[in-house]
């Protein structure tokens, strides 16, 4: 039977920090951070009162390894890690990346965007888990439930689709605001003029987004769309506007 108490944390960035600082300290202990730079890990290791190393030969015995680093770096560190039960925290990376390195392995994916210096109620964040066997799944479920009130089991294919949807819903929508702010600035207009509209839009987030869609594309007002396209000088933005408008029109014609 697996019993998890001591945890090796690989990484000290945004996701690693929030998970480490919100684990149930009565049940779990981050006793070492394995990170490339002590400067990056310094604040976290001081808060947790744990050890740090960037030398694989100095990794301490642990019951679980949590790999919380960017996707491109996951495979690079696996051969340096001991054969403990191991999870990664990626939404996009398949569980199979771990299978040739560990006997017990899985995924502990928090469905949220993180910044070290931004507090959040982590117990309200969905955690999506996956494990290669039922015994480890039970331990991973217990750990996830110590962090969040909402934990679901999903496989790697489902998690990838969720991750794509999350990128579109969160990252892409924020980039639209970045573009809108630049458009206003380029015209010597205040971005604050848009804030009531933006707040109203996001305040309705619990409603069905299909029913909330408005604007020239939702009305199929081709004249307005073409006038906007003629006014947008930036080629990339022009293409974005055209493609999204077409997507809205096509979706409405097929689904409404």
C-alpha positions as CSV (number, residue, x, y, z in Angstrom):
1,X,0.0,0.0,0.0
2,X,1.3,3.4,-0.9
3,X,1.5,6.1,1.8
4,X,2.4,9.6,0.8
5,X,3.9,12.1,3.3
6,X,7.2,13.4,2.1
7,X,7.1,15.2,-1.3
8,X,9.9,16.1,-3.7
9,X,8.8,19.2,-5.7
10,X,10.4,19.7,-9.1
11,X,10.1,23.3,-10.0
12,X,9.5,26.5,-8.1
13,X,7.4,28.6,-10.4
14,X,3.8,29.7,-10.4
15,X,2.0,26.3,-10.3
16,X,4.6,24.7,-8.0
17,X,4.4,27.5,-5.5
18,X,0.6,27.5,-5.3
19,X,0.4,23.7,-4.9
20,X,3.2,23.6,-2.3
21,X,1.7,26.5,-0.2
22,X,-1.8,25.0,-0.2
23,X,-1.1,21.4,0.6
24,X,-2.5,20.1,3.9
25,X,0.6,20.5,6.1
26,X,-0.8,18.0,8.6
27,X,-0.8,15.3,6.0
28,X,1.9,16.3,3.5
29,X,5.4,17.8,3.7
30,X,7.4,19.4,0.9
31,X,10.8,18.4,2.2
32,X,12.9,19.2,-0.8
33,X,12.7,21.4,-4.0
34,X,14.6,20.2,-7.1
35,X,15.1,23.3,-9.2
36,X,17.7,24.6,-11.6
37,X,18.3,27.9,-9.8
38,X,18.4,28.5,-6.0
39,X,17.4,32.1,-6.7
40,X,14.1,31.0,-8.2
41,X,13.5,28.6,-5.4
42,X,14.8,30.8,-2.5
43,X,11.5,32.4,-1.4
44,X,9.5,29.2,-1.6
45,X,12.1,27.0,0.2
46,X,12.3,29.6,3.0
47,X,8.6,29.7,3.5
48,X,8.3,25.9,3.4
49,X,11.5,25.5,5.5
50,X,12.7,22.8,3.2
51,X,15.9,21.9,1.4
52,X,16.8,22.7,-2.2
53,X,19.1,21.1,-4.7
54,X,19.9,21.3,-8.4
55,X,22.0,18.1,-8.2
56,X,20.2,14.9,-9.0
57,X,22.7,13.0,-6.8
58,X,21.5,15.0,-3.7
59,X,17.8,14.3,-4.1
60,X,16.4,13.0,-0.8
61,X,14.2,10.0,-0.3
62,X,10.5,10.9,-0.8
63,X,7.1,9.3,-1.1
64,X,6.0,11.3,-4.1
65,X,7.5,13.6,-6.8
66,X,5.4,16.4,-8.2
67,X,6.9,17.7,-11.5
68,X,5.5,21.3,-11.8
69,X,7.6,22.8,-14.7
70,X,6.8,23.9,-18.3
71,X,5.8,21.2,-20.7
72,X,9.0,21.4,-22.8
73,X,11.1,20.6,-19.8
74,X,9.3,17.6,-18.3
75,X,10.9,14.9,-20.4
76,X,14.4,16.5,-19.8
77,X,14.3,15.9,-16.0
78,X,12.7,12.5,-15.8
79,X,15.9,10.5,-16.0
80,X,17.3,12.5,-13.1
81,X,14.4,11.5,-10.7
82,X,14.2,8.5,-8.4
83,X,11.6,5.8,-9.1
84,X,9.1,7.2,-6.6
85,X,5.4,7.6,-7.5
86,X,5.5,10.7,-9.8
87,X,3.0,13.1,-11.2
88,X,3.2,16.0,-13.6
89,X,0.9,19.0,-13.5
90,X,0.5,19.7,-17.2
91,X,-2.8,20.0,-19.0
92,X,-1.4,19.1,-22.4
93,X,1.2,16.4,-21.7
94,X,0.1,12.8,-22.0
95,X,0.5,10.6,-18.9
96,X,2.5,8.2,-21.1
97,X,5.6,10.5,-20.9
98,X,6.1,9.0,-17.4
99,X,5.6,5.3,-18.1
100,X,9.2,4.3,-18.8
101,X,10.6,6.0,-15.7
102,X,8.3,5.1,-12.8
103,X,6.2,2.2,-11.5
104,X,3.4,4.5,-10.2
105,X,2.7,7.7,-12.1
106,X,0.0,10.1,-13.0
107,X,-1.2,13.6,-13.5
108,X,-2.3,16.3,-11.0
109,X,-3.6,19.2,-13.2
110,X,-5.1,22.3,-11.7
111,X,-7.4,23.9,-14.2
112,X,-6.4,27.5,-13.6
113,X,-3.9,30.2,-14.6
114,X,-1.4,31.0,-11.9
115,X,0.8,33.9,-10.8
116,X,3.1,33.6,-7.8
117,X,2.1,36.9,-6.3
118,X,-1.7,36.6,-7.0
119,X,-3.7,34.9,-4.2
120,X,-6.5,32.6,-5.1
121,X,-9.0,30.3,-3.5
122,X,-7.3,27.1,-4.6
123,X,-10.1,25.0,-3.0
124,X,-12.4,26.2,-5.7
125,X,-10.1,25.3,-8.6
126,X,-10.9,22.1,-10.4
127,X,-8.1,19.5,-10.2
128,X,-8.1,16.8,-12.9
129,X,-6.3,13.6,-12.0
130,X,-5.1,10.5,-13.8
131,X,-3.1,7.5,-12.6
132,X,-1.7,4.4,-14.1
133,X,-3.3,2.1,-11.5
134,X,-6.2,2.1,-9.0
135,X,-4.0,2.0,-5.8
136,X,-2.0,5.1,-6.8
137,X,-5.2,6.8,-8.1
138,X,-6.7,6.5,-4.6
139,X,-3.6,8.2,-3.0
140,X,-3.6,10.9,-5.7
141,X,-7.3,11.5,-5.2
142,X,-6.7,12.0,-1.5
143,X,-3.9,14.5,-2.2
144,X,-6.0,16.4,-4.7
145,X,-8.9,16.6,-2.3
146,X,-6.6,18.2,0.3
147,X,-6.2,21.0,-2.2
148,X,-9.6,21.4,-3.8
149,X,-13.3,20.6,-3.3
150,X,-13.6,19.8,-7.0
151,X,-11.6,16.8,-8.2
152,X,-12.4,14.8,-11.3
153,X,-10.8,11.8,-13.0
154,X,-10.1,12.4,-16.7
155,X,-7.8,10.7,-19.2
156,X,-5.1,12.3,-21.2
157,X,-7.2,12.8,-24.4
158,X,-10.0,14.4,-22.4
159,X,-7.5,16.6,-20.5
160,X,-5.9,17.8,-23.8
161,X,-9.3,18.9,-25.1
162,X,-10.0,20.7,-21.8
163,X,-6.7,22.4,-22.1
164,X,-7.4,23.6,-25.6
165,X,-10.7,24.9,-24.5
166,X,-9.1,26.6,-21.5
167,X,-6.5,28.3,-23.7
168,X,-9.2,29.7,-26.0
169,X,-11.5,30.8,-23.1
170,X,-8.8,32.3,-20.9
171,X,-5.6,33.1,-22.9
172,X,-7.2,34.1,-26.2
173,X,-10.0,36.2,-24.6
174,X,-7.3,38.1,-22.6
175,X,-5.3,38.7,-25.8
176,X,-8.5,40.1,-27.4
177,X,-8.5,42.7,-24.5
178,X,-4.8,43.4,-25.2
179,X,-5.6,44.1,-28.8
180,X,-8.6,46.3,-27.9
181,X,-6.4,48.3,-25.5
182,X,-3.8,48.9,-28.2
183,X,-6.5,50.0,-30.7
184,X,-7.8,52.5,-28.2
185,X,-4.3,53.7,-27.4
186,X,-3.3,54.1,-31.0
187,X,-6.4,56.3,-31.5
188,X,-5.5,58.4,-28.3
189,X,-8.6,57.0,-26.6
190,X,-9.0,55.7,-23.1
191,X,-9.3,51.9,-22.6
192,X,-11.4,52.7,-19.6
193,X,-14.3,53.6,-22.0
194,X,-14.6,49.9,-22.7
195,X,-14.5,48.7,-19.1
196,X,-18.3,48.9,-18.4
197,X,-18.9,46.8,-21.6
198,X,-16.2,44.3,-20.6
199,X,-17.4,44.0,-17.0
200,X,-21.0,43.4,-18.2
201,X,-19.9,40.7,-20.6
202,X,-17.9,38.8,-18.0
203,X,-20.5,39.3,-15.3
204,X,-22.8,37.0,-17.3
205,X,-20.2,34.3,-17.4
206,X,-22.5,31.7,-15.7
207,X,-25.0,32.0,-18.5
208,X,-24.9,30.1,-21.8
209,X,-22.3,31.9,-24.0
210,X,-24.2,31.0,-27.1
211,X,-27.2,33.1,-25.9
212,X,-25.0,36.0,-25.1
213,X,-23.3,36.4,-28.5
214,X,-24.0,39.9,-30.0
215,X,-22.3,42.2,-32.5
216,X,-22.3,42.5,-36.3
217,X,-21.3,38.9,-36.9
218,X,-24.1,37.6,-34.7
219,X,-26.5,39.8,-36.7
220,X,-24.7,38.8,-40.0
221,X,-24.3,42.5,-40.7
222,X,-21.8,42.1,-43.6
223,X,-21.8,45.8,-44.4
224,X,-20.4,46.7,-40.9
225,X,-18.0,43.8,-40.9
226,X,-16.5,44.9,-44.3
227,X,-16.3,48.5,-43.1
228,X,-14.4,47.3,-40.0
229,X,-12.1,45.2,-42.2
230,X,-11.3,48.2,-44.4
231,X,-10.4,50.3,-41.4
232,X,-8.1,47.7,-39.8
233,X,-4.6,48.3,-41.3
234,X,-2.7,45.6,-39.3
235,X,-2.8,42.5,-41.5
236,X,-2.7,40.0,-38.6
237,X,-5.6,41.8,-36.8
238,X,-7.5,42.1,-40.0
239,X,-7.2,38.3,-40.4
240,X,-8.2,37.7,-36.8
241,X,-11.3,39.9,-37.2
242,X,-12.3,38.2,-40.4
243,X,-11.8,34.6,-39.1
244,X,-13.6,35.2,-35.8
245,X,-16.5,36.9,-37.6
246,X,-16.8,34.0,-40.0
247,X,-16.6,31.5,-37.2
248,X,-19.5,33.3,-35.4
249,X,-21.6,33.4,-38.6
250,X,-20.9,29.8,-39.4
251,X,-21.6,28.6,-35.9
252,X,-24.9,30.5,-35.7
253,X,-26.1,29.1,-39.1
254,X,-25.3,25.5,-38.0
255,X,-26.5,25.7,-34.4
256,X,-29.2,28.4,-34.0
